[in-house]
Amino acid sequence: ARLLRLQTLKEYLEDEELWKGINEYGKRWEAEGRYSVFKRMFGEHVFSRKMENIRREVILKVSLMNLFTSLILPVGRQVSKALCNKRLWIDKRELVAV
C-alpha cells in the first residue's frame, strides 16, 4: 500500500493536470451538485408506495430534470438514465438507491 501511495504521489507531482484527467479527479463534486439540484427541485421523498409506481415517479422526475437541464446545459450534463435502472428501496419515505 505504501508503494502504491508513493507511485501515485510521484505521478501527481510529475504532471498534476494529466493525473487529474487519468484519475477523473473532481468528478464527484459534479455528481453531488446534480443530486443537490434534483433534491431542491423535487424534494427528498417519493409519494408513491408501490415499487412500480416509485420507479415511474423517479423516471418522471429524472426526465423533467433532463428537460429543464437541456434548456440551459449541453447534453453531457444531464442526469444519467442509469439512475432509473437501479433497484430502489424506501427507507422512512426517503428514496435510497441500492
N, C-alpha and C positions, 0 to 999 in steps of 0.2 A: 504494500500500500504506500509505503514511503517513497519507493522508486517511481511509482505512478504519479504521486504528487510532485516530485521533483521534475519529472519529464513534462508534466502539464505546465508547471511554472516556467520551465525553460522555453517551451513553445510560446507561452504567453508573452514572455519578456522579449523574444526574438521579433515577433510581429503581432501586436495586440489586435489590430483590426482583422487580420487573417484568422487568428484564434477565435475571435468572436463570431466570425462567419461560419467557420467549420463547426463550432460547437453550438451554434444557434443561440448564443448568449443574448439575453434581452428579450426573448420571445414571450416569456411568462407574463411580463407586465402588460403586453398587448392582450393576451387572453383574459387576464384578470380585469383589465379595463372594459373589455366587451361584456364580461359577466356582470360587472357593476352597472353598466348602462342597461343591460337586459333586466336586471332586478329592479332598477329605478323605474323603468317603463312599465313592467308587468307585475312587480312585487315578487316576494319570495315564495308564495304559496300557489297551489293549484286549487281550483274549485271542484273539479271532478273527483269522483270516488272510485269508479271502476277503472281498472288498469287500461283498458282500450280507450276510454274517454280521456284519461290522463295523457296518454300518448297523443291523441288527436289534439288536445289542448296545447301541449308543448309544441307540436309541429305547427299549429296555427300561430302561436306566439313567435316561434323562430322565423316562420315565413313573413310575418308582419315586420319583425326586426330587420330581415333582409330587404324587404321592400323599402322601409324607411332609410336603411343604410345605403341602398343603391341610388337613392336620390341625392346623396351627398358624398359618398365614398366610392372608390373603384371596387370592382367585383371581388378582388382578393381579400378585402377586409370584412366580408360578410360572415355571419355566424355559420359554422360548419353544420352540414346536414347530418354528419356523423353523430352529433349530439342526440338526434332523434332516433338513432338506431340502437342506442344503448338500452339495457334493461333499466326501468325506472321504478323506484320504490317510494312510498310516502312514509315519512317519519315525523310525527307530530305536525302533520299538514304542510311540511316543507318538502320540496322536490329534491331528491337526492339521487344522482346518477350512480349506478353501480357498474 
